[in-house]
């Protein structure tokens, strides 16, 4: 056939086929998505510091291990309140003349998804210590440490934020202070909060829903308290319940955990705590992660019976009553 | 348990299991053959005994008759009826080059490469430059990879910003992509393109220009990545645009060079290798331009382009180019034509048609349009057509030449490359399904897959081609024992690398689906990451051996070879005589 023996015709044909397909599956959908997209009214643009933090996030290749997408499947529910939509990415634009729009979605989840990390882990102290040495707070973590975002000083100057690093992870007795870059990177992480849709609705359903266990009133029907602790509390209060000196208080032997003031206990879990100057601020872990009464009950019972703690178990009904009260006072 | 039951009814899982079973089935086949042989032996002994029992019954007369007959049958000529006892001579020079030294066969001696053939020494030099620099990037890139693998089990091994995981990861991937694979492919094309055009290369200077530009781009790109200057993290487009402009210019120059060579070919038809090679270069330029133009990269536009780019980089550049080289080297090495030229053409067009569609299968369940995700899944299934037609074509070319496999040090590389072409590519199809995305997406399964393909397919094929052609161009053979060690270390290393990762990440995926705390999955992977580091170390050692082999093949031999054939001996003798007269 002449076609196969004519280099011009052959290569032009192959190139045209490829170009046509490229237009249909890449360029046109990309243009279409770019044009027909707008941020949600509840979203805000990044501040200058947050923008610098995003650049650091890119420069250090964080996207190699951290995704920023909540897929519309049940198993991704732990990373956000709702599945991500196109609008969530509408503010993501070209960084500067040298660099393209940031690849945020990612393809590997070697570390946790960061879509909603600003809600899940808002504590500045925790984030700084975690950046300086992840294993100081999460023993099993394999995340790289970023000590070059910090400096050692003999005396603090005004405005310096000192990081309380356990002795095991420091080389000198000097004070470890966050550089501007560390604060910017944390500012970016804290800005990552999944925006609510204006009418509070879900953009789509989570697929592959798991069969819910039937609602039983029996004690055995409560979820696994230890798992709830590992997922929500352990990164600060640690696996041994002893916390970190000067940063996160111990739950082992804690009067609040062991005491009878359940109202205060549930309140701290749901709405956070900032009553003690020597420790970091505790975020509203319970509301941020939408813990249910069953989950809070299981969590409290776990904390009251672990690490040598031994206090009376609480019932689901007591906790639900307190949580309903918190809910009403909030509004 | 219900969960497990559900798992095994998923088509993606079933396909993967079948693919993993292929080597096991081959082993079973061999085992059954062995068992059959043993049964036959038992039967043989039984028959033998029955016969000897029967023979015992013979009477003296029968025995006598047999003895008589044996004597008659043993008549022989004396062997010198027609000649005498004179010395035998080979007057026509028919018997030559007889090896009379028997050696202990500790290592099986493979067939030597075909005799070196006359080829433009300047072109040979250029090809050696390409292959040597490619080998450098292989060793460099995989050293970085090895270090990254170690970091999974020892995250505090260093605290230097330039060596931190997020910065080094793209250094590894880009160095092996653009450095090792691309330079090796281009170097081999500088042999294949003129060869199948029955022509000389259009311009050697353009070849050197590409060599310089591509190498320069990777040096610059790697340094920038380590300094924290990247193009915003999209996989395989981490080099910022000025670096890619340098790289792309290099590709343009060689594309022009190859195109002119094909246009001025001395053959009537365009051999299918050149279809693949020229198209791969055109497509690489297209995808790079599409990926780097900022006009359609806001918001989700970036993600859609990223999916397209990273998959076309693999499928339209590396795979297409390597298939082109395969269509030349496999028939050449087996010394027979490709089984079916038409299958090659079918694979070519179907590869373009389906591969282009599948990019977004990296973003299943994400917020990119649902129809685009479905198109990608359908395209992934369509990939069965080019993959099966390609594999069939190569294996049927092999058919009838399987005996050559045991006597060749290059053919095992071809065979492994072809087998992984089949299993690796179809694994990609299985991974694209929606259910398997729940299980495997975001885990190290993807990493295992990319090594099965970029390493098992592309790298094994490139090794096959290099071992085929370099000895023929320079006349220097690599030491066969080291080639063997290279092959086995690389192959076993790849299995140790990928199988634990696939198993571990499947179990981790199940943990995620049960909403286990995230950190439990991280801790769970630790032993599997150690296995990955062990496999990676084996692979890395094999690359050092390969680099040594390249050195042995490429270096100019200054070595006195004692003449063995009569012509040369006589020549030296006569030279001595003439000198003595003067």
Contacts between the chains, C-beta under 8 A, distances in Angstrom:
chain1	res1	chain2	res2	distance
A	4	B	269	6.6
A	4	B	270	6.9
A	4	B	345	7.8
A	5	B	268	5.9
A	5	B	269	5.0
A	5	B	270	6.4
A	7	B	259	7.5
A	7	B	262	5.3
A	7	B	263	5.6
A	7	B	265	8.0
A	7	B	270	5.7
A	10	B	270	6.4
A	10	B	275	6.7
A	11	B	259	7.6
A	11	B	278	5.8
A	11	B	279	6.9
A	11	B	282	6.9
A	14	B	275	7.2
A	14	B	279	4.7
A	14	B	282	7.4
A	14	B	348	7.9
A	14	B	352	6.6
A	15	B	279	7.4
A	15	B	282	5.3
A	15	B	283	7.8
A	15	B	286	7.6
A	17	B	349	7.7
A	17	B	352	5.6
A	17	B	353	7.2
A	18	B	279	7.7
A	18	B	282	7.6
A	18	B	283	5.5
A	18	B	286	6.4
A	18	B	316	7.4
A	18	B	352	5.7
A	18	B	356	6.3
A	19	B	286	6.6
A	21	B	352	7.4
A	21	B	353	7.2
A	21	B	356	3.9
A	21	B	357	6.8
A	22	B	286	6.4
A	22	B	287	7.7
A	22	B	290	6.2
A	22	B	308	7.3
A	22	B	356	6.5
A	25	B	308	6.6
A	25	B	356	6.4
A	25	B	357	5.5
A	25	B	359	6.8
A	25	B	360	7.5
A	25	B	372	7.1
A	25	B	375	6.5
A	26	B	290	6.2
A	26	B	304	6.2
A	26	B	305	5.9
A	26	B	308	3.9
A	26	B	359	6.9
A	27	B	290	6.5
A	27	B	296	6.0
A	27	B	305	8.0
A	29	B	304	5.2
A	29	B	368	7.7
A	29	B	369	6.4
A	29	B	372	5.6
A	30	B	296	4.1
A	30	B	297	7.3
A	30	B	300	7.6
A	30	B	301	3.8
A	30	B	302	7.8
A	30	B	304	4.4
A	30	B	305	5.3
A	31	B	295	7.8
A	31	B	296	4.9
A	31	B	301	6.8
A	33	B	299	6.5
A	33	B	300	4.2
A	33	B	301	5.4
A	33	B	304	6.4
A	33	B	368	7.3
A	33	B	369	7.2
A	34	B	296	5.9
A	34	B	297	7.6
A	34	B	298	4.5
A	34	B	299	5.8
A	34	B	300	7.2
A	34	B	301	3.9
A	37	B	298	7.8
A	37	B	299	5.1
A	37	B	300	6.7
A	58	B	230	6.8
A	58	B	232	5.3
A	58	B	233	5.5
A	59	B	167	7.8
A	59	B	228	3.6
A	59	B	229	7.0
A	59	B	230	6.8
A	60	B	161	7.8
A	60	B	164	6.4
A	60	B	166	4.7
A	60	B	167	6.3
A	60	B	228	6.4
A	61	B	164	7.7
A	61	B	165	7.2
A	61	B	166	2.6
A	61	B	167	5.3
A	61	B	169	6.0
A	61	B	170	6.5
A	61	B	230	7.1
A	61	B	233	6.5
A	62	B	166	5.6
A	63	B	166	7.8
A	63	B	233	4.1
A	64	B	165	7.0
A	64	B	166	5.1
A	64	B	169	4.8
A	64	B	170	7.6
A	64	B	233	7.5
A	65	B	165	7.5
A	65	B	166	7.3
A	67	B	442	6.3
A	69	B	366	5.1
A	69	B	367	7.0
A	71	B	364	7.9
A	71	B	365	3.6
A	71	B	366	6.1
A	72	B	365	5.7
A	73	B	365	5.4
A	73	B	438	5.9
A	74	B	513	8.0
A	75	B	438	6.4
A	75	B	512	5.4
A	75	B	513	4.8
A	75	B	515	6.7
A	76	B	365	7.8
A	77	B	515	7.6
A	78	B	515	6.1
A	78	B	518	7.4
A	83	B	367	7.3
A	84	B	366	7.1
A	84	B	367	4.9
A	85	B	367	5.1
A	86	B	299	6.7
A	86	B	300	5.0
A	86	B	367	5.0
A	86	B	368	7.7
A	88	B	367	6.9
A	89	B	299	4.4
A	89	B	300	5.4
A	89	B	302	8.0
A	89	B	303	7.4
A	89	B	367	7.2
A	90	B	298	7.9
A	90	B	299	4.9
A	91	B	299	7.8
A	92	B	298	7.2
A	92	B	299	5.6
A	92	B	302	7.1
A	93	B	298	5.1
A	93	B	299	7.5
A	94	B	294	5.5
A	94	B	297	6.5
A	94	B	298	7.3
A	95	B	232	6.0
A	98	B	229	7.2
A	98	B	231	7.8
A	98	B	240	5.1
A	98	B	241	7.2
A	98	B	242	7.7
A	99	B	230	7.3
A	99	B	231	5.6
A	99	B	232	4.8
A	99	B	240	6.4
A	100	B	231	5.0
A	100	B	232	4.6
A	100	B	234	6.7
A	100	B	237	7.4
A	100	B	241	8.0
A	100	B	292	7.3
A	100	B	294	6.8
A	100	B	297	5.8
A	100	B	302	6.9
A	101	B	232	6.3
A	101	B	294	7.8
A	101	B	297	4.5
A	101	B	298	6.2
A	101	B	299	7.7
A	101	B	301	7.6
A	101	B	302	4.1
A	102	B	232	4.5
A	102	B	233	6.1
A	102	B	302	7.7
A	103	B	232	5.9
A	103	B	233	4.2
A	103	B	234	4.1
A	103	B	235	7.5
A	103	B	302	6.6
A	103	B	303	7.5
A	103	B	306	5.8
A	105	B	303	5.4
A	105	B	363	6.6
A	105	B	366	5.9
A	106	B	442	7.9
A	107	B	235	6.6
A	107	B	362	5.6
A	107	B	441	7.9
A	107	B	442	7.1
A	107	B	446	6.6
A	108	B	442	5.9
A	108	B	446	6.8
A	108	B	447	7.7
A	109	B	442	3.5
A	109	B	443	7.2
A	110	B	444	7.7
A	110	B	522	7.8
A	112	B	518	5.2
A	134	B	155	7.7
A	135	B	155	7.5
A	135	B	156	7.3
A	138	B	519	6.3
A	140	B	519	5.6
A	140	B	522	5.8
A	140	B	523	4.4
A	141	B	155	7.5
A	141	B	519	7.2
A	141	B	522	7.0
A	142	B	151	7.7
A	142	B	152	5.9
A	142	B	153	7.8
A	142	B	155	4.7
A	142	B	522	6.3
A	143	B	155	6.7
A	144	B	151	7.4
A	144	B	155	6.0
A	144	B	164	4.8
A	144	B	165	4.7
A	144	B	166	7.0
A	145	B	155	7.3
A	145	B	156	6.4
A	145	B	159	5.7
A	146	B	161	7.8
A	146	B	164	7.3
A	147	B	159	5.0
A	148	B	159	7.5
A	148	B	160	8.0
A	148	B	161	4.6
A	207	B	365	7.5
A	208	B	438	6.2
A	210	B	513	7.9
A	227	B	516	6.8
A	227	B	517	5.6
A	230	B	517	4.0
A	230	B	519	6.6
A	230	B	520	6.9
A	231	B	517	4.0
A	231	B	518	7.1
A	234	B	517	7.9
A	234	B	519	7.6
